[in-house]
């Protein structure tokens, strides 16, 4: 039976930054990271080679070194208002110091120096324009690495992990958190192996959120039910959104629908990018990326409606995934793509109709179909109202040629009851950070939560 100072569950930004911070402060600390996915260079999605998602048992897009953000658009949100709630947990002054530290860390790893959203005069002009259409623009500063730039940053991070003597075990899935007398004592793996540790960091990411919630409840740690964002990915010509994306890169727009007063938002804008798939437990969903070394003629983004049920039904994640699963079944286990004009006319898209569209789909293997057979009326109504509002500031958004892909799902990690140091209130020595714990919803705040945890553990290790 092995014994370590610290075991980190998950090799995403929260887990990796916590391990690195511990080793920076306490070089002699024995730190082990366990990750159910593959090492960075072993992560390969079959979609590009065979043209369709094959629903791998462990999806290389969302699992492995670097976490679910490895093949994302690589956005570094330099704000407290987007990407998580860490500032509410640790305090604003501490948050801003931490954000500067993490931003500098990414720059040293090769992130670009350019920052979008710094032309305040232009940002204010665009904000006022959005308000006149009933849209709230949330401006913030952002670095854009791109999926290719983000991969290069992770390659440098991988080298740093090796140089610091941090051991990572891939293909290792945690099955149970071990405790003794109210204190964490280690982790049990799915193969039956037990790894003992003084401290355990849960940085599982969203893909293991179900397991994490189950373990927290078993241990008596309070968990608030998570929300889920459900909707579609939209693809339009690049020129349609250029006025906003050239200044902000990612215009965060919020709208409250006329019919249902639901919160609807724009998320993950990818100028000149492409639509991609990802898989959660064998269910195919859509996402978007952009790269610096390959540009398309399109821009894609998600329109998402936030769902949070009250008692007696609380399982929002299962609800969203059941809708995505239904879409898979209708479309032969692939995403559905539909022209907006066909949706408005109550008919499915076909290959012939898609061929007449001025927007050419960037996702290979997507199946022409009808999203109205999958998405509830309420969601479709919210999405159409949002597109009409956006069309007032970005003419061309509500065109018949606009493409809609479904289903897009963004899972919020259920919020775990944590102390300000991100240690659970019930189990001593057990920490949780990143997206899976409901602390963050993006790369920067996930990494920042890891640094915060790492510093606290290092302090305790230093004092015996």
VOZA-381906 format. One line per 3 residues: number of its first residue (from 1); their letters; for each residue x, z, y of C-alpha. Coordinates in nm, 4 decimals. Layout:
<pts>
NUM	A	X/Z/Y  ...
</pts>
This chain:
<pts>
1	XXX	0.0000/0.0000/0.0000  0.1527/-0.1152/0.3283  0.1631/0.0905/0.6446
4	XXX	0.1888/-0.0417/1.0013  0.1711/0.1032/1.3492  -0.0894/-0.1524/1.4542
7	XXX	-0.3038/-0.4070/1.2715  -0.4719/-0.6726/1.4847  -0.7687/-0.8567/1.3338
10	XXX	-0.7765/-1.2085/1.4782  -0.5101/-1.4400/1.6244  -0.7037/-1.5529/1.9310
13	XXX	-0.5940/-1.4757/2.2894  -0.7173/-1.1143/2.2795  -0.5383/-1.0337/1.9546
16	XXX	-0.2160/-1.2178/2.0386  -0.1836/-1.0766/2.3899  -0.2433/-0.7234/2.2623
19	XXX	0.0287/-0.7622/1.9982  0.2740/-0.9106/2.2488  0.2121/-0.6364/2.5043
22	XXX	0.2702/-0.3648/2.2455  0.6017/-0.5206/2.1406  0.7115/-0.5669/2.5030
25	XXX	0.6692/-0.1957/2.5728  0.7590/-0.0566/2.2295  0.9938/-0.3118/2.0651
28	XXX	1.0339/-0.1030/1.7498  0.6568/-0.0942/1.6840  0.5440/-0.2481/1.3550
31	XXX	0.2627/-0.4901/1.4446  0.0722/-0.7089/1.1983  -0.1836/-0.9747/1.2913
34	XXX	-0.4247/-1.0921/1.0224  -0.6109/-1.4217/1.0672  -0.8581/-1.5851/0.8291
37	XXX	-0.7746/-1.9361/0.9558  -0.4559/-2.1424/0.9512  -0.1378/-2.1474/1.1550
40	XXX	-0.1370/-2.3664/1.4660  0.0174/-2.6792/1.3161  -0.2063/-2.6557/1.0084
43	XXX	-0.5308/-2.6765/1.2071  -0.6659/-3.0291/1.1545  -1.0276/-3.1371/1.2019
46	XXX	-1.1277/-3.4248/0.9662  -1.3645/-3.5669/1.2300  -1.0996/-3.7834/1.3933
49	XXX	-0.9829/-3.9415/1.0691  -1.3122/-3.9933/0.8843  -1.5554/-4.0082/1.1770
52	XXX	-1.7880/-3.7239/1.0795  -1.7964/-3.3460/1.0426  -1.7643/-3.2367/0.6778
55	XXX	-1.8503/-2.8683/0.7439  -1.5282/-2.7137/0.6153  -1.5673/-2.3645/0.4680
58	XXX	-1.3437/-2.2314/0.7452  -1.3691/-2.4584/1.0497  -1.0267/-2.5410/1.1934
61	XXX	-1.1841/-2.5920/1.5354  -1.2995/-2.2302/1.5708  -1.0587/-2.0393/1.3414
64	XXX	-0.6818/-2.0079/1.3195  -0.3887/-1.9348/1.5514  -0.5107/-1.9458/1.9104
67	XXX	-0.8740/-1.8819/1.8189  -1.1757/-2.0938/1.9094  -1.0143/-2.1935/2.2397
70	XXX	-0.7273/-2.3850/2.0795  -0.9039/-2.7220/2.0965  -1.1245/-2.6376/2.3934
73	XXX	-1.0914/-2.7864/2.7393  -0.8315/-2.5225/2.8234  -0.9919/-2.3756/3.1348
76	XXX	-0.8390/-2.0662/3.2929  -1.1115/-1.9081/3.5088  -0.9444/-1.7011/3.7806
79	XXX	-1.2429/-1.4864/3.8694  -1.4340/-1.1762/3.7637  -1.7702/-1.3528/3.7945
82	XXX	-1.7246/-1.6105/3.5166  -1.5915/-1.5541/3.1675  -1.6758/-1.1939/3.0894
85	XXX	-1.7547/-0.8406/3.2023  -1.4098/-0.6841/3.1841  -1.4116/-0.5779/3.5506
88	XXX	-1.7194/-0.3613/3.4866  -1.5376/-0.1812/3.2054  -1.1987/-0.1149/3.3599
91	XXX	-1.2618/-0.1283/3.7362  -1.2197/-0.4101/3.9895  -0.8776/-0.3181/4.1258
94	XXX	-0.7335/-0.2878/3.7767  -0.9030/-0.6135/3.6802  -0.7465/-0.8169/3.9607
97	XXX	-0.3990/-0.6801/3.8831  -0.4541/-0.7685/3.5188  -0.5817/-1.1173/3.6032
100	XXX	-0.2685/-1.1913/3.8104  -0.0519/-1.0704/3.5213  -0.2331/-1.2895/3.2671
103	XXX	-0.2327/-1.5915/3.4973  0.1425/-1.5530/3.5463  0.1838/-1.5252/3.1679
106	XXX	0.0010/-1.8547/3.1149  0.2143/-2.0201/3.3840  0.5320/-1.9042/3.2072
109	XXX	0.3934/-2.0517/2.8847  0.3481/-2.3909/3.0521  0.0049/-2.3884/3.2184
112	XXX	-0.0214/-2.6254/3.5190  0.0292/-2.4988/3.8732  -0.2639/-2.6913/4.0215
115	XXX	-0.5728/-2.4827/4.0952  -0.9180/-2.6274/4.1634  -1.1702/-2.4700/4.4003
118	XXX	-0.9298/-2.3693/4.6780  -1.0637/-2.6020/4.9513  -1.3095/-2.3520/5.0951
121	XXX	-1.4610/-2.5945/5.3453  -1.5476/-2.8470/5.0729  -1.6682/-2.5744/4.8370
124	XXX	-1.9038/-2.4415/5.1033  -2.0377/-2.7911/5.1734  -2.1140/-2.8454/4.8058
127	XXX	-2.2711/-2.4996/4.7788  -2.5092/-2.5721/5.0665  -2.5992/-2.9084/4.9186
130	XXX	-2.6852/-2.7442/4.5865  -2.9020/-2.4788/4.7542  -3.1209/-2.7478/4.9088
133	XXX	-3.2022/-2.8674/4.5551  -3.2864/-2.5189/4.4319  -2.9524/-2.4777/4.2525
136	XXX	-2.7076/-2.1895/4.2851  -2.3440/-2.2982/4.2789  -2.1027/-2.0270/4.1620
139	XXX	-1.7628/-2.1242/4.3054  -1.4373/-1.9940/4.1585  -1.0736/-2.0871/4.1174
142	XXX	-0.9742/-2.2554/3.7936  -0.6648/-2.3947/3.6246  -0.7298/-2.6803/3.3885
145	XXX	-0.4883/-2.7208/3.0974  -0.6890/-2.9756/2.8977  -0.7067/-2.9604/2.5192
148	XXX	-0.3620/-3.1206/2.4928  -0.2075/-2.8970/2.7591  -0.3642/-2.5903/2.6030
151	XXX	-0.2144/-2.6848/2.2665  0.1335/-2.7059/2.4232  0.0857/-2.3613/2.5779
154	XXX	-0.0090/-2.2253/2.2356  0.3008/-2.3813/2.0790  0.5097/-2.1837/2.3270
157	XXX	0.3027/-1.8738/2.2527  0.3655/-1.9245/1.8804  0.7423/-1.9279/1.9430
160	XXX	0.7162/-1.6113/2.1515  0.5285/-1.4313/1.8741  0.8063/-1.5158/1.6281
163	XXX	1.0807/-1.4154/1.8713  0.9177/-1.0758/1.9231  0.9016/-1.0051/1.5501
166	XXX	0.5237/-0.9994/1.5235  0.4133/-1.0809/1.1691  0.1016/-1.2935/1.1174
169	XXX	-0.0747/-1.3402/0.7858  -0.2975/-1.6446/0.7671  -0.5835/-1.6862/0.5227
172	XXX	-0.6409/-1.3091/0.5381  -1.0013/-1.2043/0.5973  -1.0907/-0.8479/0.6899
175	XXX	-1.3772/-0.7073/0.4835  -1.3914/-0.3393/0.5782  -1.2546/-0.1059/0.8437
178	XXX	-1.1022/0.2035/0.6880  -1.1490/0.5449/0.8483  -1.0715/0.9068/0.7727
181	XXX	-1.2126/1.2119/0.9520  -1.3345/1.0085/1.2508  -1.0109/0.8171/1.2954
184	XXX	-0.9224/0.4637/1.1919  -0.6766/0.4407/0.9028  -0.6524/0.0683/0.8299
187	XXX	-0.8266/-0.2469/0.7125  -0.9353/-0.3684/0.3718  -0.9075/-0.7426/0.3026
190	XXX	-1.1472/-0.9639/0.1086  -0.8953/-0.9823/-0.1787  -0.9094/-0.6049/-0.2174
193	XXX	-0.5756/-0.5320/-0.0496  -0.5656/-0.2317/0.1811  -0.3431/-0.2280/0.4890
196	XXX	-0.2931/0.1110/0.6518  -0.2363/0.1485/1.0258  -0.2357/0.4100/1.3014
199	XXX	-0.4311/0.1757/1.5289  -0.6578/-0.1231/1.4625  -0.7513/-0.3884/1.7188
202	XXX	-1.0655/-0.5909/1.6500  -1.0165/-0.9283/1.8192  -1.2322/-1.1280/1.5810
205	XXX	-1.3828/-1.3819/1.8195  -1.7375/-1.5120/1.7940  -1.7029/-1.6635/1.4490
208	XXX	-1.6806/-1.3149/1.2907  -1.9294/-1.1536/1.5260  -2.1818/-1.0908/1.2477
211	XXX	-1.9261/-0.9040/1.0372  -1.8077/-0.7069/1.3382  -2.1595/-0.5924/1.4291
214	XXX	-2.2272/-0.4952/1.0681  -1.9087/-0.2860/1.0496  -1.9745/-0.1162/1.3834
217	XXX	-2.3225/-0.0149/1.2765  -2.1915/0.1115/0.9421  -1.9417/0.3298/1.1281
220	XXX	-2.2016/0.4607/1.3725  -2.0685/0.2720/1.6756  -2.3464/0.1737/1.9148
223	XXX	-2.3981/-0.2031/1.9520  -2.6264/-0.3715/2.2034  -2.7912/-0.6863/2.0665
226	XXX	-2.6324/-1.0083/2.1816  -2.7837/-1.2937/2.3789  -2.7524/-1.6587/2.2948
229	XXX	-2.7441/-1.9759/2.5022  -2.9178/-2.2711/2.3414  -2.9433/-2.6271/2.4673
232	XXX	-2.7838/-2.9704/2.4677  -2.4645/-3.1431/2.5738  -2.5180/-3.4101/2.8368
235	XXX	-2.3015/-3.7193/2.8842  -2.3054/-3.9299/3.2023  -2.0708/-4.1752/3.3782
238	XXX	-1.7776/-3.9991/3.5430  -1.8711/-4.1311/3.8877  -2.2075/-3.9515/3.8791
241	XXX	-2.0509/-3.6032/3.9053  -1.7226/-3.6948/4.0706  -1.8076/-3.5464/4.4123
244	XXX	-1.8307/-3.2026/4.2515  -1.5749/-3.2262/3.9713  -1.2943/-3.3574/4.1964
247	XXX	-1.3198/-3.0409/4.4082  -1.4271/-2.7754/4.1572  -1.3436/-2.9362/3.8233
250	XXX	-1.6244/-2.7288/3.6698  -1.9325/-2.6870/3.8904  -2.1156/-2.3791/3.7623
253	XXX	-2.4805/-2.4414/3.8530  -2.7680/-2.2005/3.7870  -3.1358/-2.2920/3.8065
256	XXX	-3.4576/-2.1018/3.7426  -3.7107/-2.3359/3.5871  -4.0423/-2.4023/3.7624
259	XXX	-4.2617/-2.3718/3.4550  -4.1158/-2.0700/3.2760  -3.8808/-1.9162/3.5355
262	XXX	-3.6067/-1.9222/3.2708  -3.2398/-1.9071/3.3657  -3.0828/-2.2457/3.2956
265	XXX	-2.7158/-2.3151/3.3582  -2.4476/-2.5800/3.3501  -2.1526/-2.4844/3.1317
268	XXX	-1.8217/-2.6352/3.0162  -1.7975/-2.9474/3.2320  -1.5409/-3.2002/3.1056
271	XXX	-1.4639/-3.4767/3.3564  -1.3573/-3.7962/3.1780  -1.3771/-3.6051/2.8510
274	XXX	-1.5373/-3.6495/2.5123  -1.8039/-3.4763/2.3054  -1.6829/-3.3044/1.9871
277	XXX	-1.8254/-3.0985/1.7022  -1.7566/-2.7500/1.5745  -1.8932/-2.5676/1.2740
280	XXX	-2.0223/-2.2111/1.2353  -2.0857/-2.1106/0.8735  -2.1419/-2.4740/0.7767
283	XXX	-2.3764/-2.5480/1.0681  -2.2577/-2.8309/1.2929  -2.2930/-2.7824/1.6695
286	XXX	-2.1589/-2.9776/1.9678  -1.9037/-2.8998/2.2362  -1.6890/-3.0918/2.4823
289	XXX	-1.3205/-3.1314/2.5687  -1.1015/-3.3300/2.8023  -0.7373/-3.4217/2.7699
292	XXX	-0.4695/-3.5158/3.0179  -0.3257/-3.7863/2.7925  -0.6581/-3.9598/2.7167
295	XXX	-0.9380/-4.0273/2.9637  -1.2848/-4.1698/2.8996  -1.5299/-4.3203/3.1477
298	XXX	-1.7719/-4.0309/3.0964  -1.8208/-3.6691/3.1965  -1.9963/-3.4277/2.9630
301	XXX	-2.1395/-3.0808/3.0145  -2.3785/-2.8370/2.8509  -2.7209/-2.7393/2.9793
304	XXX	-2.8043/-2.4039/2.8262  -3.1064/-2.1761/2.8329  -3.0385/-1.8055/2.7863
307	XXX	-3.2430/-1.6323/2.5154  -3.2664/-1.2577/2.4576  -3.5469/-1.1239/2.2405
310	XXX	-3.6920/-0.7751/2.2615  -3.8249/-0.5585/1.9792  -3.9139/-0.6093/1.7034
313	XXX	-3.7042/-0.9285/1.6750  -3.3423/-0.8855/1.7858  -3.1438/-1.1438/1.5900
316	XXX	-3.0948/-1.4082/1.8588  -2.7915/-1.5570/1.6846  -2.9828/-1.6326/1.3640
319	XXX	-3.2636/-1.7821/1.5723  -3.0276/-2.0228/1.7515  -2.8389/-2.1199/1.4385
322	XXX	-3.1642/-2.1867/1.2518  -3.2548/-2.4434/1.5178  -2.9084/-2.6004/1.4907
325	XXX	-2.9432/-2.6058/1.1127  -3.2775/-2.7862/1.1399  -3.1131/-3.0474/1.3629
328	XXX	-2.8407/-3.0910/1.0998  -3.0965/-3.1449/0.8266  -3.2839/-3.4066/1.0268
331	XXX	-2.9643/-3.5915/1.1221  -2.7796/-3.5868/0.7885  -2.5659/-3.2827/0.8743
334	XXX	-2.4448/-3.4430/1.1973  -2.5378/-3.3893/1.5635  -2.8346/-3.5756/1.7102
337	XXX	-2.7796/-3.8070/2.0083  -3.0699/-3.9304/2.2203  -3.1032/-4.1289/2.5409
340	XXX	-3.2841/-3.9357/2.8129  -3.5159/-4.2323/2.8643  -3.6241/-4.2206/2.5006
343	XXX	-3.6869/-3.8464/2.5195  -3.9037/-3.8904/2.8299  -4.1040/-4.1635/2.6540
346	XXX	-4.1564/-3.9552/2.3413  -3.9630/-4.1803/2.1047  -3.6472/-4.1447/1.9000
349	XXX	-3.3286/-4.3234/1.9917  -3.2031/-4.5920/1.7574  -2.8734/-4.7732/1.7233
352	XXX	-3.0290/-5.0726/1.9009  -3.1477/-4.8619/2.1943  -2.8126/-4.6845/2.2213
355	XXX	-2.6332/-5.0196/2.2267  -2.8249/-5.1107/2.5447  -2.7208/-4.7916/2.7223
358	XXX	-2.4617/-4.8088/2.9987  -2.3293/-4.4709/2.8758  -2.1387/-4.5209/2.5533
361	XXX	-2.1303/-4.2131/2.3258  -1.7880/-4.0573/2.2745  -1.8785/-3.8598/1.9607
364	XXX	-1.8313/-4.0609/1.6412  -2.0743/-3.9915/1.3612  -2.3571/-3.8625/1.5813
367	XXX	-2.7000/-3.9721/1.4577  -2.9544/-4.1386/1.6921  -3.2703/-3.9295/1.6771
370	XXX	-3.5328/-3.7288/1.8625  -3.4487/-3.3835/1.9947  -3.8164/-3.3006/2.0447
373	XXX	-3.8453/-3.2516/1.6669  -3.5875/-2.9733/1.6897  -3.5908/-2.7964/2.0262
376	XXX	-3.8994/-2.5909/2.1160  -4.1079/-2.7266/2.4064  -3.9932/-2.4451/2.6338
379	XXX	-3.6264/-2.5453/2.6017  -3.6973/-2.9153/2.6505  -3.9054/-2.8417/2.9605
382	XXX	-3.6308/-2.6216/3.1063  -3.3640/-2.8846/3.0365  -3.5635/-3.1704/3.1909
385	XXX	-3.6385/-2.9637/3.5014  -3.2696/-2.8782/3.5363  -3.1705/-3.2454/3.5090
388	XXX	-3.4242/-3.3440/3.7758  -3.2897/-3.0763/4.0111  -2.9302/-3.1861/3.9493
391	XXX	-3.0284/-3.5463/4.0182  -3.0962/-3.4519/4.3816  -2.7291/-3.3657/4.4370
394	XXX	-2.5788/-3.5962/4.1728  -2.7894/-3.9156/4.1701  -2.7774/-4.0762/3.8268
397	XXX	-2.8015/-3.7565/3.6215  -3.1702/-3.8210/3.5444  -3.1083/-4.1818/3.4437
400	XXX	-3.2651/-4.3255/3.1290  -2.9084/-4.3994/3.0123  -2.7975/-4.0348/3.0167
403	XXX	-2.7149/-3.9133/2.6659  -2.8205/-3.5792/2.5177  -2.6503/-3.4307/2.2102
406	XXX	-2.7904/-3.1429/2.0107  -2.7633/-2.8722/1.9349  -2.5242/-2.6779/2.1563
409	XXX	-2.5080/-2.3042/2.0920  -2.3026/-2.0451/2.2774  -2.3031/-1.7074/2.1066
412	XXX	-2.2523/-1.3938/2.3138  -2.0721/-1.1235/2.1252  -2.2924/-0.8177/2.0881
415	XXX	-2.1629/-0.5509/2.3250  -1.9790/-0.2729/2.1454  -1.9898/0.0744/2.3013
418	XXX	-1.6360/0.1160/2.4344  -1.4401/0.3544/2.6526  -1.2665/0.2139/2.9648
421	XXX	-0.9487/0.1735/2.7547  -1.1560/-0.0475/2.5145  -1.1364/0.2088/2.2338
424	XXX	-1.4618/0.2726/2.0485  -1.6326/0.5957/2.1493  -1.6917/0.7045/1.7893
427	XXX	-1.3771/0.6080/1.5933  -1.0443/0.7193/1.7358  -0.7703/0.4557/1.7338
430	XXX	-1.0147/0.1666/1.6830  -1.0119/-0.0851/1.9695  -1.2149/-0.4000/2.0312
433	XXX	-1.1617/-0.6853/2.2761  -1.2264/-1.0504/2.3442  -1.5393/-1.2579/2.2954
436	XXX	-1.6456/-1.1043/1.9641  -1.6755/-0.7583/2.1182  -1.8836/-0.8830/2.4105
439	XXX	-1.5989/-0.8075/2.6536  -1.5130/-1.1677/2.7456  -1.6449/-1.5232/2.7378
442	XXX	-1.3310/-1.7221/2.8042  -0.9560/-1.7452/2.7670  -0.8425/-1.5407/3.0667
445	XXX	-1.0604/-1.2334/3.0209  -1.0043/-1.2405/2.6446  -0.6274/-1.2364/2.7009
448	XXX	-0.6644/-0.9717/2.9719  -0.8601/-0.7435/2.7398  -0.5789/-0.7806/2.4860
451	XXX	-0.3157/-0.6820/2.7422  -0.5243/-0.3799/2.8450  -0.5579/-0.2653/2.4837
454	XXX	-0.1900/-0.3312/2.4136  -0.0795/-0.1144/2.7038  -0.2958/0.1766/2.5951
457	XXX	-0.1747/0.1630/2.2362  0.1873/0.1284/2.3501  0.1481/0.4362/2.5694
460	XXX	0.0160/0.6373/2.2744  0.2885/0.5115/2.0423  0.5537/0.6038/2.2996
463	XX	0.4221/0.9590/2.3147  0.4129/0.9981/1.9392
</pts>
